[in-house]
Amino acid sequence: MKTLLVPTDFSQHAFNAALYAAGMATERGWKLHMLHVYDGYYAVSVYPGVTGAAWAEIMNAADEQLASLIARLQKQFPSISVSGENREGTVGGTVAKVAAEKAIGLVIMGTHGATGLKYTMMGSNTYAVIRSSPVPVAAIPRGISTFLMDRVGFAVNYHPSEITALESFTELIGRPTDITLFHLYEKGKQEETKKLQKWERRFEKITSGSGSILHFTLAVSRNLPLGINRMVYREQLDALVMTPVDKTFFNRLFSKQLVKAVAHRPIVPVFFMKGAGK
């Protein structure tokens, strides 16, 4: 039986991600493990007066919040097992450690959205977890709490590890009804069409006889997040799957200048799978 690890800061946004994870766990018969991470060094440096009894009171409050969260989830999803813990450390490092210790199958956590004209795909904590986690990570955007997995998009960058990633995703989550594989390019459609046609045959072998409907598409885009956003709208996707194995591709997507929305509004969950050797 697999266990889903869900980091939380006790916010409503984090709770929505927990609901998404609980929905997945219920459907798959998995367990849920909640994790609250606190950085004692950061807290003391920012709030030097918070020491001794005051610090103990803060920790007791965190324990109470976690217990309340677990009880709330257990009541709403009685068919699954829900556990949890508080740990001191950095979010990225602690999540990676817990994931390894408890043989976690997938990390599910909320992203941090912004208001107005700017949108962030994920906050620094989510980014750190994706980079350090030994297992796949699902980033759940603001406002989404219901687990849906009928129509899934897979961003293709012609890397061999993407084959392994799709196999791992379907083994972990199950086979969606509809899978759209897409590649975004800046120029040279004829050359890209030939590449994708060759790639189609490799992916078709994975889905052969599975009942999944497979689509392949190309789209011109000089702005990667914007292009993915348009693809989400066009294909009406429930989720995206990405494999950050190609360093150039990964850096383009997650550079400081481009840590923005992979999808605009509504934003869909993004599953970051581990490629071969990751």
For each residue, the residues with C-beta under 8 A, 3 or more apart:
1: 29 30 31
2: 28 30 31 105 106 172
3: 30 31 32 33 102 103 104 105
4: 21 24 25 30 31 32 33 104 105 106 107 108
5: 33 35 95 98 99 102 104 106 107 108
6: 14 17 18 21 32 33 34 35 107 108 109
7: 14 35 36 37 91 95 107 109 125 129
8: 11 14 15 17 18 34 35 36 66 69 109
9: 14 36
10: 14 15 36 62 65 66 69
11: 8 14 15 110
12: 15 16
13: 16 17 110 111 112 113 142
14: 6 7 8 9 10 11 17 18 109 110
15: 8 10 11 12 18 19 69 145
16: 12 13 19 20 110 140 142 143 144 145
17: 6 8 13 14 20 21 108 109 110 140 145
18: 6 8 14 15 21 22 32 34 69 73 108
19: 15 16 22 23 73 76 145 146
20: 16 17 23 24 108 140 144 145 146 147 269
21: 4 6 17 18 24 25 32 108 140 147
22: 18 19 25 26 32 73 76 77 80 82
23: 19 20 26 27 77 145 146 147
24: 4 20 21 27 28 30 108 147 173
25: 4 21 22 28 29 30 31 32 77 80
26: 22 23 29 77 79 80
27: 23 24 147
28: 2 24 25 174
29: 1 25 26 80
30: 1 2 3 4 24 25 80 105
31: 1 2 3 4 25 80 81 82 83
32: 3 4 6 18 21 22 25 73 77 80 81 82 83
33: 3 4 5 6 82 83 84 85 98 102 104
34: 6 8 18 66 69 70 73 82 83 84 85
35: 5 6 7 8 84 85 86 87 94 95 98
36: 7 8 9 10 62 65 66 84 85 86 87
37: 7 86 87 88 89 90 91 94 95
38: 43 59 62 86 87 88
39: 42 43 88 89 90 91
40: 43 44 55 88
41: 44 45
42: 39 45 46
43: 38 39 40 46 47 50 55 58
44: 40 41 47 48 50 51 55
45: 41 42 48
46: 42 43
47: 43 44 50
48: 44 45 51
49: 54
50: 43 44 47 54 55 58
51: 44 48 54 55
52: 55 56
53: 56 57
54: 49 50 51 57 58
55: 40 43 44 50 51 52 58 59
56: 52 53 59 60
57: 53 54 60 61
58: 43 50 54 55 61 62
59: 38 55 56 62 63 86
60: 56 57 63 64
61: 57 58 64 65
62: 10 36 38 58 59 65 66 86
63: 59 60 66 67 86
64: 60 61 67 68
65: 10 36 61 62 68 69
66: 8 10 34 36 62 63 69 70 84 85 86
67: 63 64 70 71 84
68: 64 65 71 72
69: 8 10 15 18 34 65 66 72 73 84
70: 34 66 67 73 74 82 83 84
71: 67 68 74 75
72: 68 69 75 76
73: 18 19 22 32 34 69 70 76 77 82
74: 70 71 77 78 80 82
75: 71 72 78
76: 19 22 72 73
77: 22 23 25 26 32 73 74 80 82
78: 74 75
79: 26
80: 22 25 26 29 30 31 32 74 77
81: 31 32
82: 22 31 32 33 34 70 73 74 77
83: 31 32 33 34 70
84: 33 34 35 36 66 67 69 70
85: 33 34 35 36 66 98
86: 35 36 37 38 59 62 63 66
87: 35 36 37 38 94 98
88: 37 38 39 40 94
89: 37 39 93 94 97
90: 37 39 93 94 128
91: 7 37 39 94 95 125 128 129
92: 95 96 125 128 129 131 132 133
93: 89 90 96 97 132
94: 35 37 87 88 89 90 91 97 98
95: 5 7 35 37 91 92 98 99 107 109 129 132 133
96: 92 93 99 100 129 132 133 134
97: 89 93 94 100 101
98: 5 33 35 85 87 94 95 101 102 104
99: 5 95 96 102 104 107 133 134 135
100: 96 97 103 104 134
101: 97 98
102: 3 5 33 98 99
103: 3 100
104: 3 4 5 33 98 99 100 107 135
105: 2 3 4 30 135 136 172
106: 2 4 5 135 136 137 138 172
107: 4 5 6 7 95 99 104 129 133 135 136 137 138
108: 4 5 6 17 18 20 21 24 137 138 140
109: 6 7 8 14 17 95 125 126 129 137 138 139 140
110: 11 13 14 16 17 126 139 140 141 142
111: 13 120 121 122 123 126 139 140 141 142 267
112: 13 120 122 123 125 126 142
113: 13 119 120 141 142 267
114: 118 119 120
115: 118
116:
117:
118: 114 115 260
119: 113 114 260 261 264 265 267
120: 111 112 113 114 123 259 260 261
121: 111 139 141 225 259 260 261 262 267 270
122: 111 112 126 127 130 139 259
123: 111 112 120 126 127
124: 127 128
125: 7 91 92 109 112 128 129
126: 109 110 111 112 122 123 129 130 137 139
127: 122 123 124 130 131 254 259
128: 90 91 92 124 125 131 132
129: 7 91 92 95 96 107 109 125 126 132 133 137
130: 122 126 127 133 137 139 244 272
131: 92 127 128
132: 92 93 95 96 128 129
133: 92 95 96 99 107 129 130 136 137
134: 96 99 100 274
135: 99 104 105 106 107 274
136: 105 106 107 133 168 169 172 271 272 273 274
137: 106 107 108 109 126 129 130 133 271 272
138: 106 107 108 109 269 270 271 272
139: 109 110 111 121 122 126 130 269 270 272
140: 16 17 20 21 108 109 110 111 144 269
141: 110 111 113 121 144 263 266 267 268 269 270
142: 13 16 110 111 112 113 267
143: 16 266 267
144: 16 20 140 141 266 267 268 269
145: 15 16 17 19 20 23
146: 19 20 23
147: 20 21 23 24 27
148: 238 239
149: 152 173 174 176 238 239
150: 176 177 178 238
151: 176 177 178 180 235 236 237 238 239
152: 149 176 178 179 180 237 238 239 240 241
153: 179 180 181 182 231 232 235 237 239 240 241
154: 162 166 169 179 180 181 182 240 241 242
155: 182 183 184 228 240 241 242 243
156: 162 181 182 183 196 199
157: 162 183 243 246 249
158: 162 183 195 199
159: 162 243 245 246 249 275
160: 163 164 276
161: 164 165 243 245 275 276 277 278
162: 154 156 157 158 159 165 166 243 245 275
163: 160 166 167 202 203 206
164: 160 161 167 168 275 276
165: 161 162 168 169 241 243 245 273 274 275
166: 154 162 163 169 170 203 206 241 273
167: 163 164 170 171 206
168: 136 164 165 171 172 273 274
169: 136 154 165 166 172 173 241 271 273
170: 166 167 173 174 175 176 206 207 210 212
171: 167 168
172: 2 105 106 136 168 169
173: 24 149 169 170 176 271
174: 28 149 170
175: 170 207 210 211 212
176: 149 150 151 152 170 173 179 212 238
177: 150 151 211 212 213
178: 150 151 152 212 213 215
179: 152 153 154 176 207 212 213 214 215
180: 151 152 153 154 215 216 217 231 235 237
181: 153 154 156 196 199 200 203 214 215 216 217
182: 153 154 155 156 216 217 218 219 231 235
183: 155 156 157 158 192 195 196 199 217 218 219
184: 155 218 219 220 221 224 227 228 231
185: 188 189 192 218 219 220 221
186: 220 221 222
187: 220
188: 185 191 192
189: 185 192 193 218 220
190: 193 194
191: 188 194 195
192: 183 185 188 189 195 196 218
193: 189 190 196 197 218
194: 190 191 197 198
195: 158 183 191 192 198 199
196: 156 181 183 192 193 199 200 216 218
197: 193 194 200 201 216
198: 194 195 201 202
199: 156 158 181 183 195 196 202 203 216
200: 181 196 197 203 204 214 216
201: 197 198 204 205
202: 163 198 199 205 206
203: 163 166 181 199 200 206 207 214 216
204: 200 201 207 208 214
205: 201 202 208
206: 163 166 167 170 202 203 210
207: 170 175 179 203 204 210 212 214
208: 204 205
209:
210: 170 175 206 207
211: 175 177
212: 170 175 176 177 178 179 207
213: 177 178 179
214: 179 181 200 203 204 207
215: 178 179 180 181 235
216: 180 181 182 196 197 199 200 203
217: 180 181 182 183 231 235
218: 182 183 184 185 189 192 193 196
219: 182 183 184 185 227 230 231
220: 184 185 186 187 189 227
221: 184 185 186 224 226 227 228 230
222: 186 227
223: 226 227
224: 184 221 227 228 252 253 258
225: 121 228 229 253 258 260 261 262
226: 221 223 229 230
227: 184 219 220 221 222 223 224 230 231
228: 155 184 221 224 225 231 232 240 262 263
229: 225 226 232 233 261 262 263 264
230: 219 221 226 227 233 234
231: 153 180 182 184 217 219 227 228 234 235 237
232: 153 228 229 235 236 237 240 262 263 267 268
233: 229 230 236 263 264
234: 230 231
235: 151 153 180 182 215 217 231 232
236: 151 232 233
237: 151 152 153 180 231 232 240 268
238: 148 149 150 151 152 176 268 269
239: 148 149 151 152 153 268 269 270 271
240: 152 153 154 155 228 232 237 262 263 268 269 270 271
241: 152 153 154 155 165 166 169 270 271 273
242: 154 155 253 270 271 272 273
243: 155 157 159 161 162 165 272 273 274 275
244: 130 249 250 253 254 272 275
245: 159 161 162 165 250 275 276 277 278
246: 157 159 249 250
247: 250 251
248: 251 252
249: 157 159 244 246 252 253
250: 244 245 246 247 253 254
251: 247 248 254 255
252: 224 248 249 255 258
253: 224 225 242 244 249 250 258 262
254: 127 244 250 251 258 259
255: 251 252 258 259
256: 259
257:
258: 224 225 252 253 254 255
259: 120 121 122 127 254 255 256
260: 118 119 120 121 225
261: 119 120 121 225 229 264 267
262: 121 225 228 229 232 240 253 267 270
263: 141 228 229 232 233 240 266 267 268
264: 119 229 233 261 267
265: 119
266: 141 143 144 263
267: 111 113 119 121 141 142 143 144 232 261 262 263 264
268: 141 144 232 237 238 239 240 263
269: 20 138 139 140 141 144 238 239 240
270: 121 138 139 141 239 240 241 242 262
271: 136 137 138 169 173 239 240 241 242
272: 130 136 137 138 139 242 243 244
273: 136 165 166 168 169 241 242 243
274: 134 135 136 165 168 243 278
275: 159 161 162 164 165 243 244 245 278
276: 160 161 164 245
277: 161 245
278: 161 245 274 275
